[in-house]
Amino acid sequence: MKKLFVSLLFCSAALAGMAQKAKVNSADEYLKSDKIDLAKADIDAALQNEKTKDDARAWYVKGKIHEALATKNKSAADAIVAYESFKKALEINPKLPEALLELNNRMFNVYATIGNAGYGNLNEQKWDSSYSYFRKAFEVADFYNGKNLGGSIPRDTAMVFYSGYAAQQAGKKDEAFEGLKAAAALKFKGEPALYVVLAQQYEERGDNANWIATIDSAKKYFPADKRFSDMEMLYYSKTGKTGDLIGMMEKKVQENPSDFPLLLDYAIRLDNLANPRDEKGSDLPKPANFDEMMNKAEGAYKKALELKPEDATANFQLGALFFNRAVAFNKELNGMESKLQSSPKAKELQGKVEALMNQSLPFFEKADAGFTAQGKLEPSDKRTYESCLYALQKIYAIKNMNDKVEVVKKKLEGLN
């Protein structure tokens, strides 16, 4: 009788195990019939039982159920449960047959759902959670790609950048630095902000070699973005290498005297070097050779205009050179004590202001005509044109040309 009792116990255990495996199968069948609630109930019951809690297929089916929920409901929480379940299944059986056949698509769905949650939080400026979701998405991809199951999840360069950007916004400076470096290494060209922030990070770390290398890459990818020319000027100014830059540019100009873009770029660089500004656009102290560089810049602008007399940007730049010098003299004049306002020095400054304003006017007017003829403008040209119109408005007001002030005012209203 005792043997019979043991035999019955053995049979009961076997039947219990079979019953739990049946729940795994029924969960899988319910999932195929889109009865996800029933599938979830059966798989949860199976994984609470001692007989199937360490069964690879049971964990795999749980992963499939939560992957389906994640895809259907765009649920990052379910996607993370799916990932943890698939991970557990592969820890138990690294060569699970079902995983070899179909896990690539399933893991990509999990990865994409978590990544999309990162983008959603990014758009809502929830920086910490956005960064966390992006990191989890990378974890999913790295885990799967390391299993050699016959497929892979490619690296999304945009997500690499945005994870670094989210970290930067969340105040996670070191994490941001690593993410931005990775995005730059992948040659991400979707956002110039990558190179702005990364260059600033290299500058703060005193890594001059990577600072200028980042600026150089940015200038190649975004040639119309003037921020990088300004950053380059700042680099050469702060590192005391302005002479190197000027020498290099002068050699290129001498070798290519008919290259309009090169001449204009050279003139703008000289202009910027003579009038350095910090990252916020505030004026920095003028260099000792200010007058020399300004004279060279003026000459280069004029040579560029000999090649393209109607070019809007070149005309604006030369007009701005004269205008900005007039503003500087006017500032000096306004800073004089009232009792000195009629002194010879004041009259000299007033004469310089008027002469420079008169010099700038025809170039601004040509720039106005040139930008108007272009029709729809790129954002950088639009900003330049706006500056041109503000300068024209000021000059016309000083000259009491009120009819022209009104014309410019309407153009500014239309531009905005």
C-alpha positions in Angstrom: 0.0 0.0 0.0 2.9 2.3 0.8 4.4 1.7 -2.7 1.1 2.5 -4.3 0.9 5.8 -2.3 4.3 6.8 -3.5 3.4 5.9 -7.0 0.3 8.1 -6.8 2.3 11.0 -5.5 4.6 10.7 -8.4 1.7 10.6 -10.9 0.2 13.7 -9.2 3.4 15.6 -9.6 3.7 14.7 -13.2 0.2 15.6 -13.9 0.7 19.0 -12.2 3.7 19.7 -14.4 1.8 18.7 -17.5 -1.1 21.0 -16.4 1.2 24.0 -16.0 2.8 23.3 -19.4 -0.7 23.1 -20.8 -1.2 26.6 -19.5 1.9 27.8 -21.4 0.4 26.3 -24.5 -3.0 27.7 -23.9 -1.5 31.1 -23.3 0.3 30.9 -26.6 -2.9 29.8 -28.4 -4.9 32.6 -26.7 -2.3 35.1 -28.0 -2.7 33.8 -31.5 -6.4 34.4 -31.2 -5.8 37.9 -29.9 -7.3 37.0 -26.5 -4.6 38.7 -24.7 -6.2 39.0 -21.3 -6.7 35.2 -21.2 -3.2 34.6 -22.5 -1.8 36.9 -19.8 -3.8 35.1 -17.0 -2.6 31.7 -18.1 1.1 32.6 -18.5 1.1 34.4 -15.1 -0.4 31.3 -13.5 2.2 29.1 -15.1 5.1 31.3 -14.0 3.9 31.2 -10.4 4.1 27.5 -10.3 7.2 25.7 -9.2 7.1 23.3 -12.2 7.2 26.0 -14.9 8.7 29.1 -13.2 12.1 28.3 -14.7 10.8 27.1 -18.1 12.4 29.0 -21.0 9.4 28.7 -23.2 7.1 30.0 -20.5 9.2 33.1 -20.2 9.4 33.4 -24.0 5.5 33.3 -24.3 5.2 35.9 -21.5 7.6 38.1 -23.6 5.4 37.6 -26.7 2.3 38.6 -24.8 3.8 41.8 -23.4 5.4 42.6 -26.8 1.9 42.3 -28.3 0.5 44.6 -25.6 3.4 47.1 -26.1 2.9 47.2 -29.8 -0.9 47.5 -29.6 -1.0 50.2 -26.8 2.4 51.8 -27.5 3.2 50.9 -23.9 6.8 51.3 -22.8 6.1 49.6 -19.6 4.9 46.4 -21.4 7.8 46.6 -23.7 10.2 46.6 -20.8 8.4 43.5 -19.3 8.7 41.9 -22.7 12.4 42.6 -22.8 13.0 41.2 -19.3 10.9 38.1 -20.2 12.8 37.4 -23.4 16.1 38.0 -21.5 15.1 35.5 -18.9 14.1 32.9 -21.5 17.5 33.2 -23.2 19.3 33.0 -19.9 17.6 29.7 -19.3 18.1 28.4 -22.9 20.4 30.6 -25.0 19.4 28.6 -28.2 15.7 28.5 -27.7 14.3 27.4 -31.1 11.5 29.9 -31.2 14.0 32.7 -30.4 16.2 31.7 -33.3 13.3 31.8 -35.7 11.5 35.0 -34.8 13.0 37.0 -31.9 14.6 39.6 -34.2 11.3 41.2 -35.1 9.9 40.9 -31.6 13.0 42.5 -30.0 12.9 45.3 -32.6 9.3 46.0 -31.7 10.3 46.2 -28.0 13.3 48.4 -28.8 11.2 50.8 -31.0 8.4 51.1 -28.5 10.8 52.1 -25.7 12.7 54.4 -28.1 9.5 56.1 -29.1 8.6 56.7 -25.5 12.0 58.5 -25.3 11.1 60.7 -28.2 7.6 61.4 -26.7 9.1 62.5 -23.4 11.7 64.5 -25.3 8.9 66.4 -27.1 7.3 67.1 -23.7 10.7 68.2 -22.3 10.7 65.5 -19.7 14.4 65.2 -19.9 15.1 62.6 -17.2 12.5 60.1 -18.3 13.4 60.7 -22.0 17.1 59.9 -21.3 16.1 56.8 -19.2 13.9 55.4 -22.1 16.7 56.0 -24.6 19.2 54.2 -22.5 16.8 51.3 -22.0 16.3 51.1 -25.7 20.0 50.9 -26.3 20.2 48.2 -23.6 17.6 46.1 -25.5 19.6 46.5 -28.7 22.9 45.7 -27.1 21.6 42.6 -25.4 20.0 41.2 -28.5 22.9 42.0 -30.8 25.3 40.3 -28.3 23.4 37.0 -28.5 24.3 36.1 -32.1 20.8 34.8 -32.9 21.0 35.5 -36.6 19.7 39.1 -36.6 20.6 42.5 -35.3 19.1 45.9 -34.3 21.0 48.6 -36.2 22.2 51.7 -34.2 19.9 54.7 -34.6 22.2 57.6 -34.9 19.4 60.1 -34.3 18.5 58.3 -31.0 22.2 58.4 -30.0 22.2 62.2 -30.4 18.8 62.8 -28.7 19.8 60.6 -25.7 22.9 62.9 -25.3 20.7 66.0 -25.8 18.2 64.8 -23.2 21.0 64.1 -20.8 22.4 67.6 -21.4 19.0 69.1 -20.7 18.6 67.0 -17.6 21.9 68.3 -16.2 23.7 64.9 -16.7 26.8 66.5 -18.2 29.1 63.5 -18.3 26.4 61.2 -19.7 25.6 63.9 -22.3 29.2 64.2 -23.3 29.5 60.5 -23.9 26.3 60.4 -25.9 27.2 63.4 -28.0 30.7 62.1 -28.7 29.1 58.8 -29.9 26.7 60.7 -32.2 29.5 62.8 -33.7 31.6 59.6 -34.3 28.6 58.2 -36.3 28.7 61.5 -38.3 25.1 62.4 -37.4 24.0 65.4 -39.5 20.4 65.8 -38.4 21.0 68.6 -35.8 23.7 71.3 -35.8 23.0 71.6 -32.0 25.0 68.4 -31.5 28.2 70.1 -32.7 27.4 73.3 -30.8 27.1 71.6 -27.5 29.9 69.1 -28.1 32.3 71.9 -29.1 31.4 73.8 -25.9 32.0 70.7 -23.8 35.5 70.2 -25.4 36.2 73.9 -24.8 35.2 73.6 -21.1 37.5 70.5 -20.7 40.4 72.3 -22.3 40.6 69.7 -25.1 41.6 72.1 -27.9 42.4 69.4 -30.5 38.8 68.0 -30.3 37.3 71.4 -29.9 38.6 72.6 -33.3 38.0 69.2 -34.9 34.3 69.3 -33.9 34.0 72.8 -35.3 35.7 71.7 -38.6 33.2 68.8 -38.9 30.3 71.1 -38.2 31.4 73.6 -40.9 31.5 70.8 -43.5 28.0 69.5 -42.5 26.4 72.9 -42.1 28.2 75.4 -44.2 25.4 78.0 -44.0 25.3 78.0 -40.2 27.2 81.1 -39.1 27.5 79.9 -35.5 30.4 77.6 -36.4 32.4 80.4 -38.0 31.9 82.4 -34.9 33.0 79.4 -32.8 36.0 79.0 -34.9 36.9 82.7 -34.4 36.5 82.2 -30.7 38.7 79.1 -30.8 41.6 81.0 -32.6 41.1 84.0 -30.3 41.2 82.0 -27.1 44.1 79.8 -28.1 46.1 82.7 -29.4 46.3 81.3 -32.9 44.6 84.0 -34.9 47.9 84.6 -36.8 47.8 80.9 -38.0 44.3 81.3 -39.3 44.9 84.6 -41.1 48.1 83.2 -42.7 46.4 80.1 -43.9 43.5 82.1 -45.3 45.7 84.7 -47.0 47.6 81.9 -48.7 44.4 80.4 -50.1 43.2 83.8 -51.3 46.5 84.5 -53.1 46.3 81.1 -54.8 42.6 81.6 -55.8 42.1 85.3 -56.4 38.9 84.7 -58.4 37.2 82.5 -55.9 34.3 84.6 -54.7 33.1 82.3 -51.8 36.7 82.1 -50.5 37.2 85.8 -50.7 33.9 86.5 -48.9 34.7 83.9 -46.2 38.2 85.4 -45.7 36.7 88.9 -45.3 34.0 87.7 -42.8 36.7 85.8 -40.8 38.9 88.9 -40.6 35.9 91.0 -39.6 34.9 88.5 -36.9 38.5 88.2 -35.6 38.6 92.0 -35.3 35.3 92.1 -33.5 35.3 89.0 -31.2 32.2 88.0 -29.3 31.5 85.4 -26.7 29.0 82.5 -27.0 26.2 84.8 -25.9 27.1 87.4 -28.6 28.5 90.0 -26.2 31.5 92.0 -27.4 35.0 90.9 -26.2 38.0 93.3 -26.1 39.3 94.3 -29.5 42.7 92.8 -30.6 45.8 95.0 -30.7 45.8 94.8 -34.5 42.2 95.8 -34.9 42.7 98.5 -37.4 45.0 96.3 -39.6 42.4 93.5 -39.7 39.5 95.9 -40.4 41.4 97.4 -43.3 42.2 93.9 -44.7 38.5 92.9 -44.2 37.3 96.0 -46.1 39.7 95.3 -48.9 38.6 91.7 -49.2 34.9 92.6 -49.2 35.6 95.1 -52.0 37.5 92.5 -54.0 34.6 90.0 -53.6 32.2 92.7 -54.8 34.3 93.3 -57.9 33.6 89.6 -58.7 29.9 89.7 -57.8 28.7 93.4 -57.4 25.1 92.5 -56.7 25.7 89.8 -54.1 23.3 90.5 -51.2 25.5 89.0 -48.4 28.7 90.7 -49.5 27.0 94.0 -49.8 25.4 93.6 -46.4 28.7 92.6 -44.8 30.6 95.6 -46.2 27.8 97.9 -45.2 27.8 96.4 -41.7 31.5 96.9 -41.4 31.1 100.7 -41.9 27.9 100.8 -39.9 29.4 99.0 -36.9 32.4 101.4 -36.8 30.0 104.3 -36.9 28.1 102.8 -34.0 31.3 102.5 -32.0 32.3 106.1 -32.6 28.7 107.2 -31.7 29.0 105.2 -28.5 32.2 107.0 -27.7 30.6 110.4 -28.5 27.6 109.6 -26.2 29.9 108.7 -23.4 31.5 112.1 -23.4 30.5 114.6 -20.7 27.9 117.1 -21.8 30.3 120.0 -21.5 32.5 118.3 -24.1 29.8 117.6 -26.6 30.8 120.8 -28.6 34.5 120.2 -28.3 36.8 119.6 -31.4 37.0 115.9 -30.3 33.2 115.6 -30.3 32.9 117.2 -33.7 35.6 114.9 -35.1 33.6 111.9 -33.8 30.4 113.2 -35.2 32.0 113.6 -38.5 33.3 110.0 -38.5 29.8 108.7 -37.6 28.2 110.6 -40.4 30.8 109.6 -43.0 30.7 105.9 -42.0 26.8 105.9 -42.1 27.0 107.5 -45.6 29.5 104.8 -46.7 27.3 102.0 -45.4 24.0 103.2 -46.9 24.6 102.2 -50.6 25.8 98.7 -49.6 22.8 98.1 -47.4 20.5 99.3 -50.2 22.1 96.9 -52.6 21.7 94.1 -50.1 18.1 95.0 -49.7 17.5 94.8 -53.4 19.5 91.5 -53.6 17.6 89.8 -50.8 14.2 91.0 -52.2 15.1 89.6 -55.6 15.7 86.1 -54.0 12.1 85.7 -52.9 11.9 83.0 -50.2 15.0 83.1 -48.0 16.9 80.5 -46.0 16.7 81.1 -42.2 20.3 82.4 -42.1 19.7 84.8 -45.0 16.5 85.9 -43.4 18.3 86.8 -40.2 20.9 88.7 -42.3 18.2 90.6 -44.2 16.4 91.5 -41.0 19.7 93.0 -39.7 20.1 94.9 -43.0 16.6 96.4 -42.7 17.1 97.5 -39.1 20.3 99.2 -40.1 18.6 100.9 -43.0 15.7 102.0 -40.8 18.2 103.7 -38.4 20.2 105.4 -41.1 17.0 106.8 -42.8 15.7 108.0 -39.5 19.0 109.8 -38.8 18.7 111.4 -42.2 15.1 112.4 -41.7 14.1 110.3 -44.7 10.7 109.4 -43.1 9.1 108.0 -46.3 11.9 105.5 -46.6 11.6 104.6 -42.9 8.0 103.6 -43.5 8.9 101.5 -46.5 11.5 99.6 -44.5 9.1 99.3 -41.5 6.6 97.5 -43.8 9.3 95.2 -45.2 10.2 94.2 -41.6 6.6 93.6 -40.8 6.3 91.4 -43.9 9.5 89.6 -43.0 8.3 88.7 -39.5 
